[in-house]
Amino acid sequence: MTDAAQLEAVMRYHERTKHHFNRFAPGPGGLDWANQPDPFRRYAEAPLTRLPILKAEEEPLSPRYDSLYAPGAVASVPVSVRALSRLLEYALALSAWKQAGGTRWALRVNPSSGNLHPTEGYVLIGGIAELGVTPGLFHYAPAEHGLERRADCPPALFERLTRGLAAGAFLVGLSSVYWREAWKYGERAFRYCQHDAGHAIGTLRIAAATLGWSARVLDDVADATIEALLGLDRDADFEGAERESAELVMALWPGDTVSATLKLELEAVRELARQRWYGKANRLSPQDPVPWGVIDTVSAASRKP
């Protein structure tokens, strides 16, 4: 589609999925509890490293809230498994379990529409011995507070992928499982997924600030590149499982030094796709997701080229 046609498709979706005074936007009309999606994505046979659970008084310490918005007010801590654990704890982790009768469910630190949590998190990082000698791409598993190794990334390739970024930089990627929201909200699910991706950006930036780190979205990265970087385009790894859609990739680094670039080398991303990958995505619902064609249309229309 042309740019004008894409914009028109997005605007049509926006108007179509508004709630009105005398009617709701199109939705399922009820909840199919037997087909409720699993809130936790896992990759079978991918090696899992559990992150240390830190006590409140342990380093890295929690600074005053107002200092998070004052450049240089929070001393930067080195990138380590403990600092990474604190980052993910404050950004994407479970915050509590609740129970009513025989039903038990989790809450998370990043807000979500309907507590459905369509957002999945990935980390491309190296230099942390506890995660293995070889840098890698990892999927964050919040229920286990651990990182699943999805792909190996040789040191030279990791340097290429982070070239131009500040010293000590690593990448965090976000994706959305549209079906988790569509199960409850129908056509409006795409809106909520964008909303929740924004929440996750916010929690990541605040969590990074508590460590004295910077966090920036890489605005110039195409969706297809993000899909390749995170392995979302690997059909065999998602066979029989609900797919994820690329949202964004962020760079995080210690301190507030300005990076020379906020881009990715496309050929380096393609090289990562040729490395060793681990795991296969779990199926989230026992039955096939209910199709909502307008979500596919607006998703295609809003892809970043």
Buried (B, 14 or more C-beta within 10 A) or exposed (E): EEEEEBEEBBEBBEEEBEEEEEEEBBBBEEEEEEBBBBBBBBBEEBBBBEBBEBEEEEEBEEBEEEEBEEEEBBEBBEBBBBBBBBBBBBBBBBEEEEEEEEEEEBEBBBBBBBEBBBBBBBBBBBEBEBBBEBBBBBBBBBEBBBBBBBBBBBEEBBEBBBBBBBEBBBBBBBBBBBBBBBBBBBBBBBBBBBBBBBBBBBBBBBBBBBBBBBBBBBEEBBBBBBBBBBBBBBEEBBEEBBBBBBBBBBBBBBBBBEBEEBBBBBEBBEBBBEBEBBBBBBBBBEEEBEEBEBBEBBBEBBBEE
